[in-house]
Amino acid sequence: MTGTGGSGTPETSDPTTADGLDGTESPMLAALVRLRDALRRNALPLDIAGAEDARVAREELVHQLDDYVLPRLVRFDAPLLVVVGGSTGAGKSTLVNSLVGTRVTVPGVLRPTTRSPVLVHHPDDARWFGAERVLPGLERTEQQTNDQGALQLVATTAMPPGLAMLDAPDVDSVEESNRVLAAQLLAAADLWLFVTTAARYADQVPWDYLRMAADRSASVAIVLDRTAPDAVAEVRSHLARMLTARGLSDCPLFVVEEVPVGGDGLLPVRAVDQVRDWLADLAQDQDARAVVVKQTLEGALRSISQRAHLLADAAAEQIAVRGRLQREVDQSYADAAAAVDEATADGTLLRGEVLARWQEFVGTGELLQGLESKVSWLRDRIGNAVRGRPQQAGRVSTAVESGLQTLLLERAEEAAERVAAAWEADPAGRVLLEDGGRDLTRASRSFRADAERAVREWQQGVLDMVRSEGADKRTSARFLAYGVNGLGVALMVVVFASTAGVTGAEVGIAGASAVVGKKLLEAVFGDQAVRRLAAAARSDLGRRVDQLLEVERERYGRRLETVAVPLDGADEIRQATRTMDDERFAQKTAEQAAERAERERAAQVEDLL
């Protein structure tokens, strides 16, 4: 292959922008940029069924967009990129050197060969292969290297302008990194020159790649290398039948007979002249190159649409799983808050130590015994019955503090256990639990101290309410008799039995306690003030409980945030894909209309003649 001169094509813009060839925005390009960005944001981080395969597919799709589709759409007339790939030991590097006519890539002696891919191009085409264009993720170098993240560029006039050749790693390499890189490079090809041998042409792995190429309508040419002369007819015939059966009957098929390699490491010119001449003709025929590029690009776009819809489904599943895990958290802590709310309103707390200390404060004799039948006249006599002292009010407060703290800790532990059990039953949740450590299976270590502080602050708030409400009653005998602490604990008791059914003869232990507290408060502040104080105290308690549990709930939210799952990710992918599909359909319709118009024009010309 011998160069014939420069192409003289001007520089172009960054392929990741949405500018078309004429400087205006291309709807197709804009849609693909949005799709690429949406795929980048949707890393599919949750470990759910099929997630790993979807991540691989996502990475492949992003690479193909960046490596090939976007750059090719920006400059349709850029040089044709031929990627030479195939099986281990097929002689790809030797074939590349022989086609170019000089050693531009070093064949591997040991397997697997680990080195950077080599891209050979005409010097006048160098600008097309800068880092911002095709395969932008690979660092450019002009030296041979073992860095698989680098692309070695070799400029030689032996290559014709308008065509470049890239020597790729083995598709069936024992090293996964080689296989991944080979797949990435093949997806960036305008034309895949697949090299196999008479001994390896039926291997499964290469045919998996060929099937993928057929599915994507990619342009492919086959080179049957190292074939004994007496086996050419038989092997070529069998390979042709295999290609036909797999939808690749139109692929050019070349045979390179097994001949000794010369001292310069090259095959004789006659051995590769068919392949070399075909590539040279392709390089010189702009229309032929355009046909190859169009076929591969259209196939890539069709394949991208299909794969993007599948990835949108995968993103939707991630969103659904994340939502389910979040709902488990929200429901568990909502139930915990409801349980605390119920227990602090139905008299549950007015038992045990709290009840004993309260009875000591208000007296256990005629006062409580008379509640069942003499509630109506209690207001006038309650002041004479209460015999509590400041230290007794403090004991009630301490008992309330302890009981409320225990209640909060129990409900927080139950909520954490419930979330842990639900997440443990889900593969994605299980990983999140493991990554989050033991703290996510129990209430946080600081919860007990936080609960103690919240309860004490609530009790202080209750005392402040009483103090503020009684500001103009400081000289009242009753206010002085009960004191702020006594009235405060009475208000707490009323709050804790606000739904205990305190009416007439139905008064129970909790209700009796609440009636005493309510009548005591009414004797000082009046009915309306007591209702207002109780509502305010209960609201303040609920707010503090919600804050405590919200801190606990947020631990799981932060864990979920570490695996970013965009809630609009699936819709974003689908919308960009639909826009791309609409543009493809519009372009196809326009092309068909143009073809019909051309046929009609030709027919009219023929009629005139």
C-alpha positions, 0 to 999 in steps of 0.5 A: 500500500503506497501513499498518493498525497495529502487529503487537505481536509480541515480541522474539526471541532470536539466530537463530544459537542453537538455541532454538526458539519455546518456549525448548526446543532444536529438533533442526532448528535445532540440526542447522542450526547445526551444519551452518552451523558445519561449513561455516564450518570447511570452507573447501575451501582446496586447489586441486583440480578443482571446488574453486572452484565448491564454494567458491562453493556453500559461501558461498551455503549459509552465507549462506542459512542465516545470512540466511534459514533460521536467522532464519526458523526462530527466528521463523516469524511474522516479517514476510514479506520480499519481495525485488524482483529482476530484469534490468538496466533492468527498473524495479525501483526505480521499481516499489518506489516506486510500490507504496509510493506514495512515493520510498523508493529511488533509481532508477539513471541510469547502469548498473551502479547501485552502491548498498546494497540498500534494505529498506522496512518498517512502523515497528512491524516495525523490530525484525525487521530488526536486524543480528542477524536477517535478513541479519546480515552487512550493516551497517544504515544509514538513509542512502543509501550506495554501500556494498554491505556495508550495508543501508539501512532505510526505515521508512514507514507506507505499508508494511503491517505484516507485510510488507517489501520489499527492492530488490535489485541487478540479477541480470545486472549487469556488476559481479560484486559486484552479481550476488553480492549479488543472489543472496545477497538473493534466497536470503534472500527469503520471496517473490521478486518477479521483474521483467522487461520485454517486451524482456528476459523471455527473457534467459538469466541471469534464467531461470537464477535462476528455474530455481534458484527452481523447483528450491528450490520458492521462492515467486515472483511475476512482474512483466512491466514496461514492456509496450506495451498492444498486446503484452500478450496476446502477450508474457504468453501466451509468458511463461506458456508459458515459466514452465509449461515450467520448473515455475513455472506456479503463479507469479502473473503481473502485467503493468505496461503501459508508461506515462509516469513522473510528475514524482514518479518514480512510475507511475500508481496504476492501472499497479501496482494489481494488484501492490499489492493482491495484496501488501496482501492477502498482508500482511493474511492471516496464513494466506496469509503462512504458506503462502508462508513454509512453501513457501519454507522447505521448499524451502530445507531440501530444497535445503540437504540436497542441496547439503550432501551435495555439499559433504560430498563436496567436503570428503571430496575435500579430505581425500583430497588432503591425505592423499595429499600428506601420505603423499608427505611421510611416505613420502619421509622414511621412505624417507630414514631407512631409506636412512640406517639401511641405509647406516650398518649394511651397511658402506657408510660403511666405504669411501673415506676412512673405510676408509683412516683406519681402516686407518692406525689398526689397521694394514694388514699381517698383522692384516687379512690374517690375518682371513680365516683366523685370526679365532678366535685374534685376541683374544689377538694384537690388542693387539700388532697395533694401532699407532694413535696418538691423532691417527690415531684423530682422523683416523678420527673426522673421516672418519666425521663427514664421511662421515655428514654427506654421507650425511645431506645426500644423503638429505635432498636426495633426499627433498625432491626426491621430495616436490617432484616429487610435489607438482608433479604435483598441482594442489593440491601445486603451489600449496603449493610455490609459496606455500612458496618454493624451500626446499620443493624442497630440504633446508632451508638449515640442514640442513647445519649441523644435520647437522654438529652432530648427528653431532658430538653422536653421536660425543661420545655414543659417546665418553661411552659408552666412557668410562663403560663403561671407568670401572673399567678406567682402569688396564687396560693395554689401555684405556690402550693404546687410549684413549677415542678409539681405542675410540670409533672402533672402536665406530663402525666396529662400528656401521657394519657391524652387518649386513655378514655378518661370519662366518668366511671370508665376511668382506669389507673392511667385515666385516674392519674391523668384526671388528677393531673388535669384537675390539679392544673385546671385548679391553677390555670383553667380548662382552656389553658390546660388543653392548650398547654397539653397540646403544646407539650405533646406537639413539642414531644412529637417534634423531638421524637421525629428529630431523633428518629430522623437522624437514625433514618438518615443513616440509611439514606446516606448509605443509599446515596453512596450508590448514586441511582438517578431517579430520572435516569431511566426516563433520561435514557429513554428520551434521548433514545427516542429522539435518536430513533425519531431522527433516524426515521426522519433521515431514512424518510428523507433519503427514500424521498430523495431516491424516489425523486432521483428515479423520477428525474432519471425516468423523465430524462429517459422519456425525453431521450 
